[in-house]
Amino acid sequence: MSPTKIIAMTFGLIILLGTLLLLLPFASRDGQSAGLLTALFTATSSTCVTGLILVDTWTQWSGFGQLVILCLIEIGGLGFMSAASLVIFAIRKKVGLRQRMLMAQALSVNEMEGVVRLQKWVLLGSLIIQLTGAMILFLRFLPDYGVWQSVKWSVFHAISAFCNAGFDITGNVAPGANLIVFNQDPVVMITVMALVVLGGLGFFVWEEVATVRSFKKFSVYTKLVLLTTAVLLLGGTVLYAVLEWNNPATLGGMDIPRKLLNAAFQSVTVRTAGFTGVDQAALTEGSKAVSIFLMFIGGSSGSTAGGIKTVTVLVLVLFVLARARGKSTVTVFKRTVPHEKIMDAATIVSIVVGLAMAGAVVICATSPVSFTDALYETASALATVGITAGVTPNLHLVAKLMIIVFMYFGRVGILTISLGFLMGDKATERIRYADTNLLIG
């Protein structure tokens, strides 16, 4: 099988294994099996680092169940090849051509040259970042929650944030509240935001920033990722602050520093992390529209984040601007973007947006949900965000099964299936028909 098929099948097997483990009675806090749908939904959401849940993670799952979820998040976030390569490096086995091909596909890079070095960067960098985040959270939790709970909370939330999963285990304080209980705490909020951003930048960008250390010398791709990420974070913060400033159910009751902090947190987390600092169901319609747009974009290629990716969207924006100015080519930083890359970007965006719209219609037809909340749900699943307007547990069985498929496609499909047909050999067209004139616009 091709590396793309191996990755897709392996993710499926990991989800199946996670489902079987979560079905065990001692995986649930009450000692009774959670049921097939709940176990499958949770395993898929964990492995695909989405964060959508049917039941509160702390309330439903025992320590064993939470450990299973945490392992699925780590494997899904870093990619199963990261776990496999860790074993290969540990036993000092030579990395063969097939393993290099799988690494390249899993890390979303086009070339095998330097992929082993990049994989080592991923493993070492991920470990350092997650440990640093866990230590900061531990020191913050310790005075209020004791040693053992602080250890569990800090490790779980550091991994969940870095992998852009959005799962939480704060249910013993406020079931289902996620990080709303800490939305007045700048240490927790800023630490989680930093972990989310670092996880969403992409492994290739990490390596280049760490080794080159000069913006002028960065590749065009790294420059675009950094600039787009900064613009989205700043723009999202401003929009949320403006739209929610006087909303008593979200930012209205906070002082100015807390309003800005939570507006920034919403801008960061909605792009694939899935943590909630304010009640998503209480957002204004304008804020929900902004959230859906940011969810579709997501993070960057080769990262723990989902979505159609920052550079993918930017390429389409540059193409539209170029065509609006009458240009036939797209240029950025004195480089030309190949026409095939533009078509690839358009293909991915069309597929994801089309699926989200169709899925929203299915939800509206089967469940008592408004179209905005339905689109919020499908965009969240496809972009592996995991943020919800509070409708997930109330969906019809058909809608829940569709969300499971969307989560899998959002993590595995966009990452590997789409790359498979975009990067594969192009079919040779033996016949070319005469051009025809069409009315456009």
C-alpha angles and dihedrals in degrees: 000000000000119000089251093057091045091054093047093048094045092053088052092051091048090052090049092050091048090050092052092049093048090049090064113106094234090055087072123070094230094051094245126111113264093223131251099276095049093045093047093045092049094045091050093046091049097046092044089046091232106131101212110140139188093199134027109270096224096039096049106032129064124219089274092050092049090050090052090050091048092051091049090051093051093047093044094045099048095030126250090263089066089059091045093047090051088061091045092052092044094056090040093236117165113255109238131208094264092051090050091052091051091048091051092050093045092049093044095237124141099217134054093212109111093000093127091053089048091050090054089050089053094052097043096040093047092051094049095046095047093046091049092049092046092051093052092048091046093055090049096047096041100080092052107031110029131243103290098045091043090053093050095045096045096048095042096047095042091055093041092050097045092047089047090236103133096210116144137187099201092111093114087067099039118349112229094003094110108189095339086103088064100040090112093052112091094190094057095040097047093045092051091046091051092050092049094049093047091049092049099049095076135247095258090055091051093055094047094047091049096046105032099035095185124097092208091056096046118111117259090253094055091047091052093048094051095044095044092047092051093048093048094048094047094041093047091050092053094047094048092046091052096043097043102031095108099026104120091202094059124012100351097093096047130092118249098267091049092047091054092044093053093042088055091045091052090049091052101040098044092063091074110307097094100206115137125218094171134027106279093200089059095055118116118254089253092055091048089053091051090048093052090050093049092045091055090053096047122163134318132293118276093023137111089259129093134209129092087297134248100262092045090060093041091054090055092047091051090048092052092048091048093050091046088057092048096253123142097202133055117226131181129174089358092303130111120234109224115244090235091060090053091051091047090052092048091050095052094045092048093050095048097043091045092051092047093052093046091046091051090055090052091051092049090049094051105030136043094252132127117244092247092055091043092053088045088057097046094044089049092051097045093045090044091234100134096205115133142183088231099270102107099095091047097055122116117256091255091053092048092052090048090052089053090054091046092052091051093047092045092057104028103021099051091039100046115000093053091043088049095062095033095052097035127100112292116237114248112240109220095184128049119190126210117273120260131205117241131182109243121188 
